[in-house]
């Protein structure tokens, strides 16, 4: 590339840590880096703010990049996303406009660890008991659901699901797994059993945890009929993607007490709207999409984003994401 001053935007740095997580100065004096901490209200705001930028760095799926936005950013040459994929980016549109799209790697451990924090939290009513203690309320107002000897149903046995499943085995749980293409041999490698069907997993599990990639086959995978198959004493945990579960059906099941509760880290709209019922339902434990938010992952994301930019400037892009 010709030596010229380029502008690089880092988006959605909610916590103001992006510049400390990598050596952005290694990009040299020809790249000006600007950080946007606040989420854009809509596409118009994004287009207006990013119109003069050559490079944009995304933090996961916080800011969608659809074909219409690409069309409004004529200077954009490189788009970098944290993680190896980003469902909110129109990859075909990027390619059609000649925008190089690169990603990073990611550690599965932080999301798997948060999954277990949520399982333990909902099973032992940690948030409720902590709030009661801080308010000088009742001492021991709940009794917990045991894990040992209970069944953990894992939907999706990829890198994160496998990690979660192995911890379940260590807790002495009966762990079963299911996904459309999961084979018994793969389940056995992880030390768990392949459920005969999704229905069997839902009907027999005490805890159901979701670790699937969002796609055409998984969007709305759990609707009203599927939630009705779960035990009234069962808990649903979702640290994957919100649209895998029908939002209205889940809300109805929680309000009716059709399932004991849910532990959620992902939502249809993020940040979760003020006044959303999921913020106040007593049988919901919710966290603000913290699964990937850890020092390890942030250093990977931003460090490799810098590597992606340097490689692009050298004319040899790496970790490209293609249609």
Secondary structure by P-SEA (a helix, b strand, c coil): ccccbbbbbbccccccccccccccccccccbbbbbbccccccaaaaaaaaccccbbbbccccccccaaaaaacccccbbbbccccccccaaaaaaaacbbbbbbbbbaaaaaaaaaaaaaaaaaaaaaaaaaaaaccccccbbbbbcccbbbbbccccaaaaaaaaaaaaaccccccccccccaaaaaaacccccccaaaaaacccbbbbbccccccccccccaaaaaaccccbbbbbccccccccaaaaaaaaaaccccbbbbccccccccccccccccccccccccccccccaaaaaaaaaaaaaaaaaaaaccccccccc
